[in-house]
Amino acid sequence: MHWNLMPHPRRIKRLPGFFTLRNGAVVHLEASLPRDTVLLPVARRLAEAAEDAGFEFEIVTGPPAHPRQAIRAIQSTLPSANPEAYTLLIEKQGIIMHYRQVPGLRAAVATLRQLLREFGRRLPCLKIEDYPDFARRGVMLDISRGRVPTLATLMGLVDHLADFKINEFQLYIEHTFAYRNYERIWKDWGALTGEEILQLDARCRELGIDLVPNQNSFGHLRYWLEDPAFKALAEVDEPYESQDGTYLRYPTTLAPKNRATLPFIKELYDEFLPHFTSPNFNVGCDETWDLGRGQSRWICERHGTGRVYLDFLKQIHREVTRRGRRMQFWGDIVVNHPGLIRDVPRDAVALNWGYEADHPFEKQAAKFADSGLKFYVCPGTSSWMSLVGRNDNGFANLRRAADAGARSGATGFLNTDWGDGGHPQPLAVSYASYLLGAALSWCRATADEGALEPVLSRDVFQDPTRLAARAALGLGVAHRKLKFTAMNVTPLGAVIAAPPPALRELVCRDGLKYYSRISQGNIRAALEEVEAQRGVLYRSKSTGRAGEVLALELDLAARMAAESCHFMPWQQELAGGRKAMACRLAKRGVRRLRELDDDFDTYWPLRNKATASKCSAFLKWRVSNLKLMSLTGGASSRSV
């Protein structure tokens, strides 16, 4: 029998017969369970699953015997090496969930909820014995590049993640928390408020998810350092050219030796951290490109950039420890200075990230393991700068991270979902990678990509036809038709989203050059594939509003990807001097882009805060290209 369960249990055995749950069936939970944080939330999740299956549960505690008892959760007193281990037994007489600790009960409930969605009230008899590979299984969502989800969107997301047995969630923040004294910095971005974090934190606690605060604290602080009040804290105070001269880097890194730097960080921590109950804190500190180029040049030349970095990381660690938290930090700097890894505070957790299919997780994880420092492996969804996904790369990246992490003794697996280039891709594009990452981090041996379509259809898109999930998975590999690959991007995402060359931005900087490297035949094949998947999506039939909105988001992303396939032929016609054809293509493109811009603004408030202005500016850039450079014949393709 094929089981549409993700994560798939470690061991599952089909037993003879079925058990049918009747209306008013009784679920017994132990009275010793914490009432508000465990017993009642578990009861609500079971009641929701029963309602979706068309009947009602009655939840009881106290003496276990009851004439209508159908499900009993029994806590064992035997010790267990794994707190999430559980056994789920469905027999003709009823259902028993055995667990040793509360996380095991939550895991059993997540599995039972999927079984109820798959089979309804008539469940096949079976025995499941299960426990995870990784103790910490997380998702991190970037909310700092242009798309800040509403609280309702985040609540819905963590509900899904709990069913995927995810137990850690992070929101990557640079400047998008509503710091009370700095509204001028975040006001146009739709920052999350303290009240919203409090509510999300409470919901995560009910679900058994650790909502880990995440505030970058060294690099990636461009929008802080652009403000006149903080410019003096920047390692460099002006943009500078990349080594090859193709783009500019903007000041993003704090000057660690500036006397005002640490007080600034402490101020942020003191306001931000009290909204979270997590004992952990991700301080970021990745990609400090500027370090040693400005205020710290002399000390970096004297002691080495790696040592200066580590000294400031230790200062941050002291501040984190004083506030009762355990520090997580991105490990990309210290892994390139392996002599320093052993000097990292022993209670810190290194986050070993990498996003390509062939990323050397094995080699890097071994360095952390040999040092004795606790660490996570941190692959990614590969959704960013793709619009509709780069699933072939992403899935391989997730699997490689899980394999390397398990072999090297990683304590966690954090699946990262970034928003480079304004974050134009919607959540609908990322769900497949969330689910596969959850399956791989729970049990690599049973993780099956073939279950993605049925489980996504049932649990996320709410689509009995399975066509929405099929389209999402198909769109995620549509870029293959272009027969062109580049690191961290696909032409479907980069061409339409490329910033004007005059801005000399890093992200998507090559997007306006791909037309010269991809044949017209391959562009047509990719466009046909995108439109074919849109046709599949159009025939889907969601049974719920949440699924309908996901389908709307996905189609909008697909339409933008299609525009990349329209834009490149226009560039080719212009480059070939065929102005009449270029003008005809431009007129059609302007019309389509304006329709996309209107729809982007219309759909935006359904899932996101503020406005789409930080996310969708590229639509206006492309309109400008088509109008000014083709309709007037005023520029060559090289300046596009």
N, C-alpha and C positions, 0 to 999 in steps of 0.2 A: 504494500500500500504506500502511495506517495503522500507525504505529510507536508502541507503548505505551512510550515512553521519557520520563522526566522526571529532570533537565532534558532537553528535546529538543535534539539537536545542531543546530548552526548550519546545517550543510549535510549532507544525507544523500542518496545516490544508490543506487538498487537496481540491482544487476548480475545478469546471467543466472545461474541455477543455485543450488545449495546446497552447503554443505560440512558433512560429518558427522564429528564428533569421536568417535574410538573409544577404548575403554578402554586406559589406558596411554599415551595421547597425550602427547607431550613438549612442554613449554613452556620456551623458552630465554630466560633473563634475563642481562643483561650482568654480567660479573664485577666491573666497576668500581663497581657500585651498593653503597652502604653496607650491609653484611651484616645487622646487627641492626635497623636502623631503616627499611630500604627493601626489600631483596631478600627476606628471610624473611617480613615482613608481607605483601608483595605476593603471594608464593608461597602463603601461607596463605589469602588472600582468593580467589585463583583456585581453590585446592583445594576450599574450601568451596562455591563456585559449581558446580564440577564434581560434587561429591558430591550437591548438591541436584538436579542434572540426571541423576543416576543413573550416573555413571562416575567414573573417577579420572584425574588428571593426574600426570605425573612432571615435576618441576621440575629443570632442569639449567642449568649455566653453563659457562664455558670456551669451547672451540671451538663455533661455532654449528651446524656440520653434524651432523645426527643422522638415522638412517633413519626414526625415528618422529616427527620434528618436526611439530607441528601449529600451534604458535603461537610467533612470535618477536617480542620487543620490541627495537627497534633505536633506539639513541640517536644522534641526529644531532649533528654538530659545528658545524652552521650556527647563527649567532646568531638569536635570536627575541625580538621585542618582548614576547611574552606567554609566561611560563614554563609556563602550563597548556595551551598549544596542543598538539594531537595529531592524528594521522591514524590511523584504524582501517580496515584493508582486509581484507575477507573474500572470498577467491576459492575456486575449486574445489580449489585445491592446498593451501590453508591460510590462516592468519590472520597478519597483520603489524600490529604497533602501532608507529608512528613517533612519537617524542617528542624534545624537545630538552632538557628539564629534568625532574627527578623529579616535580614536580606534574603535568606533562603525562602521565607514565606512570600516575600514580594516577587521573587523570581518564579515561584510556583504559580502565583496568581497571574502573572504576565502570560505564562504558558496557557493557563486555563482560559484566559480571556481570548487568546487567539483560537483555541479549540472551539469555544462557543461561537465565535464569528465564522469559523469555517464550517461547523457541523450543525449549529443551532442547538436546540435542547436535546436532540438524540445523539449522544456521544458514543463513539466506538470504545469498547473496553481496551485498555492498554496499560502499560507500566513504563514510566519515564524515570530514569536516574540521571541526574544532571548536576553540573557545577562548571564554573568558567575557567578559561585559561588565564585571563588577566584579572587581577583584583580591581583595578580601576579601568573603566571603559567609558571614554568621554567623547563629547562633541564640542568643538569651539566654533562659534559663529562670529565673524567679523561684523561689527556695527559701526565702523569708523570711516568708511570710504564713501558713503553717500546714501546708504539704505539702513535706516534704523526701524526695525519692526515695531508694530504696536504691541502693547501688553497682551492683547487678545491673541495676536499671532504667536507670541512667545509662549503663552499658556498652552495653546494648541500643540506647539512643537514639543514641549517637554512632556505632554501627555503621550504623544507618539513615541518619544525616546524611552519613556518608562516601559512601554510595551515591547520595545526592542532590547530591554534589559540594560540600557545605558544608565550609569550611576554617577556620572560627572558631567556638568554643563558649564561652559564659560562663554562670556560675551566679551570679545576683544575690544578694548576701549583705549583710544588715544585721548580724545577730547569730547566724547559724546555722552558723558555723564553731566547732569545739570548742576555743576558746581556753583554754589550760591553767589560767589563773588565774581564769576567769570562768564556771565550770560553773553557778553559780547563775542566770546570765542565759540560758543556752541549753539547760539540761538537759531541760526539758519539750518542746522543739521537735524533737528528733531531729537535732541538728547533724551535719554531715559532719566526720569526723575527718581529721587530717593524713595518716594512712595511706591512707584512702580517696581523698583528693585525689592522693596519689602514684601510686596504681594507675590512677586515671582519667587522669591526665596522661600516664602511660606508654602507655596504650591510644590516647589521642588522637595522640600522636607517631607511633605505628605507622600510624595512619590518615591522617596528613597534616593533622590538625586542630590548630590553635593553641588550647589551653585557656587562655583569658585570665583571670587573677585579677580578681575584681570585689568590691570592698568599699566600700560607701558611706562617705564620709569627712567629710560636712558636714551634710547634712539626712538625713531618714529614719532617725533613730537613736532612735526612741521607746523601745525596750525596753532600750537602754543607759541612757538618761537617766531612766528610771523607777527605776533602782537608786540607793539612797542614796549609794553611793560616787561616782556620776557626776552626780548631780543638779546639783551646782555648776557643771558644764560646760555646762549648757543655757542657750541664749540667753534663754529665759523659763522660769520654774520652776513654772508652774501652767497648766492648760488655759485657753483663752480662746475667746470666742465668735467665730464667723465674722462677716463684715461684715453679713450679713443676719440674723444671730441664729438661724439654723436648725440649727446644729450646733456642736460644740466642736472646736477643734484642740488636740491634745496636744503638749507640747514634743517636737520632733524635731530641732532644729537646734543644732549646737554654737556656743558663743560664741567667735568667732575671736580675740578679744583676751584671752581668759582664759589666764593663764600655763600652766595645766595642760592646755590643749586639745591643743597640738601634741605634747607628750610622750605623751599618750594615743594619738594617731594613729600616732606612730612605733612605739610598743609593738606595736600591732596589725600594722603592716606588717612589723616584724622577725620576728614569729612566722608570719604568714600567707604571705608571698611566697616563702620558700624551698621551699615545696611545689610550685611551678610552674616550668617551664622557659621559659615564654613571655617574650619581650622586652617585652611590653605589659602594661598594668595599667589597668583601669577604676576610677577613684576615685569615680565617681558625681557627687556635689555638685549634684544637681537639687533643685528645689522647696524651697528654703530659706525657707519661708514666715515663719518666726519672726524672721528677721534684721532687726535695727533696732527690735524691739519691747521689748528688755530690756537686757541688759548692753552691747550695742553701740549703743544708741539715740543716745547723744551723738555718737559718731564718725560714725555714718551720717548724722545731721543735718548734720554739718560737711562731710563729704567725699562723701556720696551712698552709698546702699546698694549700687549697682553697683560702685563703686570699692572699698568694703570687701570685697565678695564676691571681686572679682578679686585683691585683695592676698592674701587667704587662699588662693585657688586657686594663686597663684604660690608660696606657702610649701609647699603640698602638692606642687606640681610639683618643687620642689627636693628634697624627700624622696624622691619617686619616682625622680628622676634619680640621686640618690646611691646608690640601690639597683639601678642598672643597667637601669631599665625606661623605657618610653615611655608617657606619660600619655594615657589616654583620659578624657573627662569629658562628662557630659550638657550639651548646649548651650542649654538652655531659658532660663537666666538671661542669658548674654551676648548671645543673639540679641535680647533685649529691651532691651539696652543696646549698640546697634550701634557706638557710639563707642569701646567698650572692646575689641571683637573684635581689633583690630590690636595690642592690648597683651598678648594671650594669648601665652605662649611659643610660638615658631614650630615646635617639634618636638612639640607637643601635637596630639591628634586630637579634634575636637569631634564629639559624637554628637547629630545633629539629629533629635529624636523628635517623633512626632505620630501619633494613632491613629484619627482620624475619616476617613471617605471623602474629605472635602473639605479635609483639612488642607493649609495653604499651603506645601507642601514647596518649590515652585518659588521663591517669594519668599524663604523663609528660606535655602534652599541657595545662592541667588545672593549673599546677604550673606556667607556663609562663603567662597564662591568668590572674590568680589571682594577679600576681605581677604588671600587667599593662604594661609589656614589650611586644613590638611587636615581632611576631615570625612567622616563616614558619614551616610547616611540611615537612619533607624531607625523603620520602621513596626511594626505589631503584629499578633498573631493575632486580636485581638478576642474571644478565648475567655473572658476574665475577666468576672465578674458576668453571665454568660449561661447557665451550666451546660452547655448543649449547643451553644454557638457563636453567632456573629453573622457568618456567612460573607459575606453580601452586603456589609456594611461592611468587613470584614477584607480580602477579596479586592480591593476597590476601593482601599483604603488601601495595600496592598502594591504594586499596579500603579502608583499615582500616585507613590509613593516611588521606585520603580525608574526611572520615566520622568524624574522631576526630577533624581535623582541622576546618571543617565547624562548628561543634558544639561549639568549643572553641574560635572561632573568629580569627583564623590564617589569616594573611594578604597574605600569599603566600603558594604555593605548589611547591617544587623543587624536581624533579625526578632525582636521582643521578645514574650515570653509571660509576662504578669503574673499575679499571684495575689490581687488585691484581694478583700477580703471573706472571708478565710480559705482561699482557693484550693480551693473545692469542685469545680471542673471538673477532670476527669482528663486525662492526656496524650492519650488516645484522641480527645478533641475537638480537639486542636491539630494533629494530624498533617497534615490537609489544608492548613492554612495554612503549616506548615513546608515541605511539598512545593511548593506554589505559590510561596512566597517563594524557595525554592532555584531553581526554574525561571526566575523573573523576573530574579533576580540573575545567573544564568548567561547567559541570552539572552532578552531581552524579546521579540524578534521572533518567536521560535518557541514561547514559553510558551503552553500550551493547557490551559485549565481542563477541557476534555473528556477529557483523559488522566488526571485525578485518580482517577476511579473505578477504572479497570483497574489503574493502578500501585499505588494504595493497597491494593487487593484482593490483588494478587500479592505485594507487597514488605512490607507492614505487617500487614494483617489475615490474611494467609495463607489467603485465602478464595476458592476457585475459583468460587463462586456469585456473587461480587461484591456480595452483598447487605449485608454489614457496612459496606463503604465507601459504598454507596448510602444506607444509613440514616444514616450519619454526615453525609453531605452534605445529606440531607434535613432532619435535625434542626437543622443549622446555619442554616437559613432558616425554621424553623417559627415563629419569633417574628413573621414578617410577617403571619400570620393575625390577630394582635391588632390590626393596623392602628394601631399606636402606636409611636412611636420616642422614644428619649431618648439623650443623649450617654453613651457609655462603659458602656452597660448595656442589658439587655433585661428586660422584666417577668418573663419565664420564670426569669431568674436572680435578680432583685432581690426579688421578692415573698416567696419562701420564705426567702431569706437575710438579709432585713432585720433589723438588730439591734433590740432593744426601744427604743422612743422615749426612755425615760428615760436611756439611755446617750448619746444625742445624738452618735452616731458619724456621720462623713461618709459612709462607704461604704454604699450601698444605702439611704440615709436616706429616699428617696421611695418605697421599695418597698411600704410599707403604705398608700400613697395611690392606687396605680394602679387599684384596683377601681372608684374613682369616675370614672375617665376612660375606661374600656374597657367596651364593651357586653357583655352576656351572650352575644349571638350570636357575637361575635368571640372571646370566651373559649372557648366551646364549639368553635369552628372550630380554634383553636390546640390544644386538648386532643385533638381528633380527629386532628389532624395528628401530634402527638407519639405518640399510641397507634398510628397507622398505621405510622409509622417504626419503632416498637418491634416491630410485627408483621413488618416486613421484616427487621429485625435478628434476630429469633427464628428465621427460616428460613435464616440464614447457617450455613455449616459450615466452621469453621477447621480447617486441617490441622495446626496446631501449638499448643502451650500458650500461647505469647506472644500469638497471635491470639485465643485463647479468653479470656484475661484482659482484653485490650483490649475485647472485646465485652461482658464482664461490667461493666467500668467504664462503658462507653458506656450500657448499659441502666440502670445505677444513676443516672447523670446524667439520663437521660430520665425516669425515675420521679420524680426530684425536680422536674424542670421541670413534669411533670404535676401535682404537688402545688401549684405556684403557680396552676395553672388550677383546682384544686379550692378553694384558699384564698380566691380573689377572690369566687366566688359566695357563700361563707359570709359574707364581709364585707358583701356586698350585701344578703343576707337580714337580717343583723343591723342594718344601717343602715336598712332598711325596716321594722324592728319586727316581722318575721316570725320570732319566737323559736322556734316549734315546728320549722319547717324548718331554722333555724340549728342547733338542737340535733341534729337528725338528721344534718346534714352534718358537724357537729363530731365526733360519735361515730365516723363512718366515717373522718374525717381523722385522729383520734388513733390509730386502729388502723394505718392506712397509714404514718403517720409513725414509729411505734414499729418497724414492720417495716423501714423504711428505715434507721433508726438502728442496728438490729441488723446489717443487711447491710453498712452502711458500716463498722462495726467489724470485721466478718468479712473483707471484701475488703481493708481498709487494709494489712495486713502483706504482701500479695502484691506490693506495689509501693513501699511507703513506710516510712519509719523512724518510731520513737516510736509515738504513738497518734493517733487521729483527733480528739482532744479540742480541738485548736486550730482544726480545720477544720469540724467538723460540729455545733458548739454550736447553730446555728440550728434544727436539727431539734427540739431540746428547747424552744427558744423558741416555736416554733409549736405544739407540744403544749400548752405552758402557756397560750398564747393561746386555743386551742380549749377547753381544760378550764375555765379560770378565767373567761373572758369570755362564753362562750356557754352552757356547761352550767349555770353558776350565774346567768346573766343579769346579771352584776355590773358590766358596763361598756359604754359606747357604743363604736361602731366607730371613733370618732376617736382613742381611746387605743390602738388595735391597732397 
